[in-house]
Amino acid sequence: MYTEKVLDHFHHPRNVGEIENATTVVEVTNPVCGDVIKLWAIVENGNIVDVKFKIAGCVPAVACGSWLTEWMQGKSPDELAGLTPEQIEAALDGLPSASHHAAVLAADALKQLLDKLE
């Protein structure tokens, strides 16, 4: 049902935790399923130098949050802008159609984080 990449990110999530003195913090909820993701990021010299997340959600939501934070490391806000749920799904080798909301949640969290950095 889930790809190897999804299961790897679920069983071994990257960058879980909080950042005490983060440059920005956002929390996004999916009102339909109730999943919640919170992202913390530190920006230095125009790049994300650290990012952490916590999530209350399904297997795909954890996997999407883990993949997102790993992908964000070292990138500038311009490099991060425009990430789509479909790109997140493709990076994880696909999600079941009923789990598309997990990729949407991660993409929405990134968009809100970038909006707060402007």
Secondary structure, DSSP 4 states (H G I P E B T S, - for coil): ---HHHHHHHHS-SSBS--TT-SEEEEEE-TTT--EEEEEEEEETTEEEEEEEEEES-HHHHHHHHHHHHHHTT--HHHHTT--HHHHHHHTT---GGGHHHHHHHHHHHHHHHHHH-
